[in-house]
Amino acid sequence: MLALLHTSPLHVPVFDALRDEDHQGLELAHVVNEDLLARARAEGSDAVAGDVRAALERAVAGGAVAVLCTCSSIGGVAEAAAGEVGVPVLRVDRPMAAAAVAIGPRVVVVATSESTFGPTVALVEEEARRAGLPADVRKLFVDGAWALFQAGDTEGYVRSVADAVDSVPGDSADAIILAQASMTPAQVLTTTTVPVLSSPRPGLAAGAAAAREWSRRRSASE
């Protein structure tokens, strides 16, 4: 079983749909804790490290052989707790970051929550160093979009993200990444010629692979 740690219930059907499309038969367990993001936005991600670890431990106690954190703001602290919970813990945006730097050095990180920038920019730079590639990371904040999301206006939220992406001059970026899973629907609305990357599909693929490998190792050792 792969557990998914979310900070919004809106992510549950998104990942269920991706599972049905790409990973039939994969058992998912959804853990939703909206307070983690609210506190991380207000106090920083380190402030919720203990609660994130506790959520991971509960998921493992419930049978998870791997955990995928779908929130970019707390992904780093979740990933850091892997050694303490005893199973692989992945952040959903790492495969996206690796793909972005492979395209080219000029990466634009688009976010609707300021708390997302620090962890995501650091992740892109980390993936560039790991691959031995240069990285020139820039930030684009979609002002006012998060209020639309919180108000339940997902259509307006997604449209504002797509408009912001399309405002990036095509000759100024090699790749544009949508830093939050909630922004993913904007990907199909953009008209830019610059590759626009989102995290759920590649992140779930990585989580599914980790769950299969951990289950195989566990079976082999029994």
WOSUL-V803186 format. One record per pair of residues at least 12 apart in sequence whose ideal C-beta (glycine too) atoms are under 10 Angstrom apart, sorted by the first residue. I is the first residue (numbers start at 1). J is the second residue. If there is no record, write none. Layout:
i/j
I/J
I/J
This chain:
i/j
1/26
1/27
1/28
1/29
1/59
1/60
1/62
1/63
1/64
1/65
1/66
1/67
1/211
1/215
2/15
2/19
2/23
2/26
2/27
2/28
2/29
2/59
2/64
2/65
2/66
2/67
2/68
2/87
2/88
2/90
2/204
2/207
2/208
2/209
2/210
2/211
2/212
2/214
2/215
3/27
3/28
3/29
3/30
3/31
3/55
3/56
3/58
3/59
3/60
3/62
3/63
3/64
3/65
3/66
3/67
3/68
3/69
3/87
3/89
3/207
3/211
4/16
4/19
4/28
4/29
4/30
4/31
4/32
4/59
4/64
4/66
4/67
4/68
4/69
4/70
4/92
4/203
4/204
4/207
5/29
5/30
5/31
5/32
5/33
5/36
5/52
5/55
5/56
5/58
5/59
5/64
5/67
5/68
5/69
5/70
5/71
5/74
5/75
5/78
5/89
5/91
5/92
6/30
6/31
6/32
6/33
6/34
6/36
6/37
6/68
6/69
6/70
6/71
6/92
6/181
7/31
7/32
7/33
7/34
7/35
7/36
7/37
7/38
7/39
7/40
7/41
7/48
7/69
7/70
7/71
7/72
7/73
7/74
7/180
7/181
7/182
8/32
8/33
8/34
8/37
8/70
8/71
8/149
8/150
8/180
8/181
8/182
9/30
9/32
9/34
10/32
10/149
10/152
10/154
10/181
10/182
11/30
11/32
11/70
11/71
11/92
11/180
11/181
11/182
11/184
11/200
12/28
12/30
12/31
12/32
12/70
13/30
14/70
14/181
14/182
14/184
14/185
14/200
14/201
14/204
15/28
15/30
15/68
15/70
15/92
15/181
15/200
15/201
15/203
15/204
15/207
16/28
16/30
17/200
18/184
18/200
18/201
18/203
18/204
18/205
18/208
19/204
19/207
19/208
21/201
21/204
22/201
22/204
22/205
22/208
23/204
23/205
23/207
23/208
23/209
23/211
23/212
25/208
26/204
26/207
26/208
26/211
26/212
27/63
27/64
27/65
27/211
28/64
28/68
28/204
28/207
28/208
28/211
29/59
29/62
29/63
29/64
29/67
30/59
30/70
31/55
31/56
31/58
31/59
31/62
31/64
31/67
31/69
31/70
32/55
32/70
33/48
33/51
33/52
33/54
33/55
33/71
33/74
34/71
35/48
35/51
36/48
36/51
36/52
36/55
36/69
36/71
36/73
36/74
36/77
36/78
37/71
37/72
37/73
37/74
37/113
37/115
37/116
37/180
38/115
39/51
39/73
39/74
39/115
40/52
40/71
40/73
40/74
40/77
40/113
40/115
40/116
40/119
41/73
41/113
41/114
41/115
41/116
41/146
42/115
43/115
44/73
44/77
44/115
44/118
45/71
45/72
45/73
45/74
45/75
45/76
45/77
45/78
45/80
45/115
45/116
45/118
45/119
46/74
46/76
46/77
46/80
47/77
48/73
48/74
48/77
48/78
49/74
49/76
49/77
49/78
49/80
49/81
50/77
50/81
51/74
51/77
52/69
52/71
52/74
52/75
52/76
52/77
52/78
52/79
52/80
52/81
52/89
53/77
53/78
53/80
53/81
53/82
53/84
53/85
53/89
54/81
54/85
55/67
55/69
55/74
55/78
55/81
55/85
56/69
56/77
56/78
56/81
56/82
56/84
56/85
56/86
56/87
56/89
57/81
57/84
57/85
57/86
58/85
59/85
59/87
59/89
60/85
60/86
60/87
60/89
61/85
64/85
64/87
64/88
64/89
64/211
64/214
65/86
65/87
65/88
65/210
65/211
65/212
65/213
65/214
65/215
65/216
65/217
65/218
66/82
66/87
66/88
66/89
66/90
66/206
66/207
66/208
66/209
66/210
66/211
66/212
66/213
66/214
66/215
67/79
67/81
67/82
67/85
67/87
67/88
67/89
67/90
67/207
67/210
67/211
68/88
68/89
68/90
68/91
68/92
68/200
68/203
68/204
68/206
68/207
68/208
68/210
68/211
69/81
69/89
69/90
69/91
69/92
69/93
69/203
69/207
70/90
70/91
70/92
70/93
70/180
70/181
70/182
70/199
70/200
70/203
70/204
70/207
71/91
71/92
71/93
71/113
71/115
71/116
71/119
71/180
71/181
71/182
72/91
72/92
72/93
72/94
72/96
72/97
72/109
72/111
72/113
72/115
72/116
72/117
72/118
72/119
72/120
72/123
72/177
72/178
72/179
72/180
72/181
72/182
72/183
72/199
72/203
73/111
73/113
73/114
73/115
73/116
73/117
73/118
73/119
73/120
73/179
73/180
74/91
74/115
74/116
74/119
75/89
75/90
75/91
75/92
75/93
75/94
75/116
75/119
75/120
75/123
75/199
75/203
76/91
76/93
76/94
76/118
76/119
76/120
76/122
76/123
76/126
77/89
77/91
77/119
78/90
78/91
78/92
79/91
79/94
79/119
79/123
86/214
87/210
87/211
87/214
87/218
88/206
88/207
88/209
88/210
88/211
88/213
88/214
89/207
89/210
90/203
90/204
90/206
90/207
90/209
90/210
90/211
91/119
91/120
91/123
91/199
91/203
91/206
91/207
92/180
92/181
92/198
92/199
92/200
92/201
92/202
92/203
92/204
92/206
92/207
93/109
93/116
93/119
93/120
93/123
93/124
93/127
93/177
93/178
93/179
93/180
93/181
93/197
93/198
93/199
93/200
93/202
93/203
94/123
94/124
94/126
94/127
94/199
94/202
94/203
94/206
95/127
95/197
95/199
95/201
95/202
95/203
95/204
95/205
95/206
95/207
96/120
96/123
96/124
96/127
96/175
96/177
96/178
96/179
96/181
96/197
96/198
96/199
96/200
96/201
96/202
96/203
96/206
97/109
97/120
97/121
97/122
97/123
97/124
97/125
97/126
97/127
97/128
97/130
97/135
97/137
97/175
97/177
97/179
97/197
97/199
97/202
98/123
98/124
98/126
98/127
98/128
98/130
98/131
98/133
98/202
98/206
99/127
99/175
99/177
99/195
99/197
99/199
99/202
100/123
100/124
100/127
100/128
100/135
100/137
100/173
100/174
100/175
100/176
100/177
100/195
100/196
100/197
101/124
101/125
101/126
101/127
101/128
101/129
101/130
101/131
101/133
101/134
101/135
101/137
101/174
101/175
101/177
102/127
102/128
102/131
102/133
102/174
102/175
103/133
103/173
103/174
103/175
103/176
103/177
103/194
103/195
103/197
104/133
104/134
104/135
104/136
104/173
104/174
104/175
104/194
104/195
105/128
105/133
105/134
105/135
105/136
105/137
105/173
105/174
105/175
106/134
106/135
106/136
106/137
106/138
106/171
106/172
106/173
106/174
106/175
106/176
106/194
107/120
107/121
107/124
107/125
107/127
107/128
107/135
107/136
107/137
107/138
107/173
107/174
107/175
107/176
107/177
107/197
108/136
108/137
108/138
108/139
108/140
108/164
108/165
108/168
108/172
108/173
108/174
108/175
108/176
108/177
108/179
108/194
108/196
109/121
109/123
109/124
109/137
109/138
109/139
109/140
109/141
109/175
109/176
109/177
109/178
109/179
110/138
110/139
110/140
110/141
110/142
110/145
110/161
110/162
110/164
110/165
110/167
110/168
110/176
110/177
110/178
110/179
110/180
110/183
110/186
110/196
111/139
111/140
111/141
111/142
111/145
111/146
111/161
111/164
111/177
111/178
111/179
111/180
111/183
112/141
112/142
112/143
112/144
112/145
112/146
112/147
112/148
112/149
112/157
112/160
112/161
112/164
112/178
112/179
112/180
112/182
112/183
112/186
113/141
113/142
113/145
113/146
113/149
113/179
113/180
113/182
113/183
114/139
114/141
114/143
114/146
115/146
115/180
116/139
116/141
116/146
116/179
116/180
116/183
117/137
117/139
117/140
117/141
117/179
118/139
119/179
120/137
120/139
120/177
120/178
120/179
120/180
120/199
121/135
121/137
121/138
121/139
121/179
122/137
123/137
123/177
123/179
124/137
124/175
124/177
124/179
125/137
136/173
136/174
137/177
138/168
138/172
138/173
138/176
139/179
140/161
140/164
140/165
140/167
140/168
140/173
140/176
140/179
141/164
142/157
142/160
142/161
142/162
142/163
142/164
142/165
142/167
142/178
142/180
142/183
142/186
143/160
143/164
144/156
144/157
144/160
145/157
145/158
145/159
145/160
145/161
145/163
145/164
145/180
145/182
145/183
145/186
146/160
146/180
146/182
147/160
148/160
148/161
149/161
149/180
149/182
149/183
154/182
154/185
155/185
157/182
157/183
157/185
157/186
158/182
158/183
158/184
158/185
158/186
158/187
158/188
158/189
159/185
159/186
159/189
160/183
160/186
161/178
161/180
161/182
161/183
161/184
161/185
161/186
161/187
161/189
161/190
161/196
162/178
162/183
162/185
162/186
162/187
162/188
162/189
162/190
162/191
162/192
162/196
163/186
163/189
163/190
164/176
164/178
164/183
164/186
164/190
165/177
165/178
165/183
165/186
165/187
165/189
165/190
165/191
165/192
165/194
165/196
166/186
166/189
166/190
166/191
166/192
166/194
166/196
167/192
168/190
168/192
168/194
168/196
169/192
169/194
170/192
170/193
170/194
171/193
171/194
172/194
173/192
173/194
173/195
173/196
174/194
174/195
175/194
175/195
175/196
175/197
176/190
176/192
176/194
176/195
176/196
176/197
176/198
177/195
177/196
177/197
177/198
177/199
178/190
178/196
178/197
178/198
178/199
178/200
179/197
179/198
179/199
180/198
180/199
181/198
181/199
181/200
181/203
182/198
182/200
183/196
183/198
183/199
183/200
184/197
184/198
184/199
184/200
184/201
185/198
186/198
187/200
187/201
